[in-house]
Amino acid sequence: AMEPAEVSRLHALAYLQCALGFLGSLLLRQAASSYGRYASPGAAFGVPARAAWALQELPSLAVPLWVCARTAAERLRRAPNRILLAMFLLHYAQRSLIFPFLIRGGKPMPLYTCVLAFTFCVYNGYLQSRYLSQYAVYADDWVTDPRFLVGFCLWLIGMLINIHSDHILRNLRKPGETGYKIPRGGLFEYVTAANYFGEVVEWCGYGLASWSIQGGAFALFTFCILLTRAQQHHRWYLEKFEDYPKFRKIIIPFLF
Ligand SMILES: NC(=O)c1ccc[n+]([C@@H]2O[C@H](COP(=O)([O-])OP(=O)(O)OC[C@H]3O[C@@H](n4cnc5c(N)ncnc54)[C@H](OP(=O)(O)O)[C@@H]3O)[C@@H](O)[C@H]2O)c1
């Protein structure tokens, strides 16, 4: 069983993550979002896009595996804990092992952004996996609870929207191209940042299914960071393309 000191540490880490999300969307606005189309071309210490994405997201996969391998991971004998951890790992297997190699003409990632993302993935990988493997206690029938079922479906739908939308963005470029076009099709008909919308839905689903401060904190953090960047993208498209569809919202279809 876990020591009370570690239980309070996992709670403190979750609250800190919420604070970092708000802080990130205010103070770190520049640093957190200065990659891709906003990276200054001459910037020193750019990490090639593929290497950057693979390396910076890998801790969200490696840290949980390390956490579970080196301890008894008592709670992983229970189905809810195992499914929730698998949801987290599946996303990051996609993000760090597949997504980087599909990128077309990605701009080098500023080293600073890459280090921030890496640090976040260590932090969050530890928080989610340690919580689920050592601490979280669910009733035996949690997997049939409406919160789990709805959360799981949102997670799955969100992930599919995210992957599909990133696929649409990628295919705007022919091999070798690096420019930007107006995205068409899928949820891009409704929002500028369809890929971010998917990612937010995905982690909100995970937060709901895990019914924990730790899961909720990650969803909130994601929302704060991606909302900021979605607003930036939206302004950028409106400036760059005169014929940008006026009907499109920023990140949430029909709403915002
Ligand atoms: N959980 C989190 O907190 C978090 C934080 C950040 C990102 N993410 C996820 O990571 C993934 C990538 O994020 P991102 O910020 O790099 O997304 P992004 O800015 O939308 O760019 C995604 C990719 O598509 C290209 N692209 C975007 N718009 C384009 C256009 N109009 N025409 C042609 N190509 C275009 C980009 O090229 P360029 O690189 O050349 O611009 C980039 O390779 C997303 O799935 C996002 O949800 C998650």
The ligand as an SDF file (V2000), in Angstrom:
LIG
                    3D

 48 52  0  0  0  0  0  0  0  0999 V2000
   -1.9740   17.3330  -25.2310 N   0  0  0  0  0  0  0  0  0  0  0  0
   -1.4020   18.4880  -25.5060 C   0  0  0  0  0  0  0  0  0  0  0  0
   -1.2880   19.3200  -24.6200 O   0  0  0  0  0  0  0  0  0  0  0  0
   -0.8960   18.7980  -26.9130 C   0  0  0  0  0  0  0  0  0  0  0  0
   -0.0940   19.9320  -27.1150 C   0  0  0  0  0  0  0  0  0  0  0  0
    0.3610   20.2100  -28.4140 C   0  0  0  0  0  0  0  0  0  0  0  0
    0.0140   19.3760  -29.4800 C   0  0  0  0  0  0  0  0  0  0  0  0
   -0.7440   18.2810  -29.2660 N   0  0  0  0  0  0  0  0  0  0  0  0
   -1.1370   17.4130  -30.4020 C   0  0  0  0  0  0  0  0  0  0  0  0
   -0.0470   17.2030  -31.2710 O   0  0  0  0  0  0  0  0  0  0  0  0
   -0.4750   17.1820  -32.6410 C   0  0  0  0  0  0  0  0  0  0  0  0
    0.2930   18.2050  -33.4770 C   0  0  0  0  0  0  0  0  0  0  0  0
    0.1250   19.4900  -32.9010 O   0  0  0  0  0  0  0  0  0  0  0  0
    0.5660   20.8220  -33.6640 P   0  0  0  0  0  0  0  0  0  0  0  0
    0.3870   21.9390  -32.7010 O   0  0  0  0  0  0  0  0  0  0  0  0
    1.8660   20.6200  -34.3620 O   0  0  0  0  0  0  0  0  0  0  0  0
   -0.6140   20.9110  -34.7940 O   0  0  0  0  0  0  0  0  0  0  0  0
   -0.7520   21.8880  -36.0480 P   0  0  0  0  0  0  0  0  0  0  0  0
   -0.1270   23.2020  -35.7720 O   0  0  0  0  0  0  0  0  0  0  0  0
   -2.1920   21.8550  -36.4300 O   0  0  0  0  0  0  0  0  0  0  0  0
    0.1240   21.1540  -37.1790 O   0  0  0  0  0  0  0  0  0  0  0  0
   -0.0310   19.7720  -37.4430 C   0  0  0  0  0  0  0  0  0  0  0  0
    0.7690   19.3960  -38.7020 C   0  0  0  0  0  0  0  0  0  0  0  0
    0.0460   19.7750  -39.8730 O   0  0  0  0  0  0  0  0  0  0  0  0
    0.7530   20.7750  -40.5910 C   0  0  0  0  0  0  0  0  0  0  0  0
   -0.2590   21.8140  -40.9300 N   0  0  0  0  0  0  0  0  0  0  0  0
   -1.0480   22.4570  -40.0380 C   0  0  0  0  0  0  0  0  0  0  0  0
   -1.8770   23.3200  -40.6610 N   0  0  0  0  0  0  0  0  0  0  0  0
   -1.5940   23.2230  -41.9830 C   0  0  0  0  0  0  0  0  0  0  0  0
   -2.1110   23.8770  -43.1580 C   0  0  0  0  0  0  0  0  0  0  0  0
   -3.1030   24.7880  -43.0590 N   0  0  0  0  0  0  0  0  0  0  0  0
   -1.5870   23.5470  -44.3690 N   0  0  0  0  0  0  0  0  0  0  0  0
   -0.5980   22.6130  -44.4540 C   0  0  0  0  0  0  0  0  0  0  0  0
   -0.0720   21.9560  -43.3760 N   0  0  0  0  0  0  0  0  0  0  0  0
   -0.5660   22.2520  -42.1550 C   0  0  0  0  0  0  0  0  0  0  0  0
    1.8400   21.2940  -39.6670 C   0  0  0  0  0  0  0  0  0  0  0  0
    2.9870   21.7270  -40.3940 O   0  0  0  0  0  0  0  0  0  0  0  0
    4.0740   22.7770  -39.7720 P   0  0  0  0  0  0  0  0  0  0  0  0
    4.7350   22.0880  -38.6000 O   0  0  0  0  0  0  0  0  0  0  0  0
    5.0180   23.0060  -40.9170 O   0  0  0  0  0  0  0  0  0  0  0  0
    3.3520   24.0230  -39.3410 O   0  0  0  0  0  0  0  0  0  0  0  0
    2.1220   20.0840  -38.8160 C   0  0  0  0  0  0  0  0  0  0  0  0
    3.0110   19.1990  -39.4600 O   0  0  0  0  0  0  0  0  0  0  0  0
   -1.9820   17.4500  -32.6220 C   0  0  0  0  0  0  0  0  0  0  0  0
   -2.6610   16.2120  -32.7390 O   0  0  0  0  0  0  0  0  0  0  0  0
   -2.2270   18.0580  -31.2450 C   0  0  0  0  0  0  0  0  0  0  0  0
   -3.5160   17.7530  -30.7840 O   0  0  0  0  0  0  0  0  0  0  0  0
   -1.2060   17.9830  -27.9970 C   0  0  0  0  0  0  0  0  0  0  0  0
  1  2  1  0
  2  3  2  0
  2  4  1  0
  4  5  1  0
  4 48  2  0
  5  6  2  0
  6  7  1  0
  7  8  2  0
  8  9  1  0
  8 48  1  0
  9 10  1  0
  9 46  1  0
 10 11  1  0
 11 12  1  0
 11 44  1  0
 12 13  1  0
 13 14  1  0
 14 15  2  0
 14 16  1  0
 14 17  1  0
 17 18  1  0
 18 19  2  0
 18 20  1  0
 18 21  1  0
 21 22  1  0
 22 23  1  0
 23 24  1  0
 23 42  1  0
 24 25  1  0
 25 26  1  0
 25 36  1  0
 26 27  1  0
 26 35  1  0
 27 28  2  0
 28 29  1  0
 29 30  1  0
 29 35  2  0
 30 31  1  0
 30 32  2  0
 32 33  1  0
 33 34  2  0
 34 35  1  0
 36 37  1  0
 36 42  1  0
 37 38  1  0
 38 39  2  0
 38 40  1  0
 38 41  1  0
 42 43  1  0
 44 45  1  0
 44 46  1  0
 46 47  1  0
M  CHG  2   8   1  16  -1
M  END
$$$$
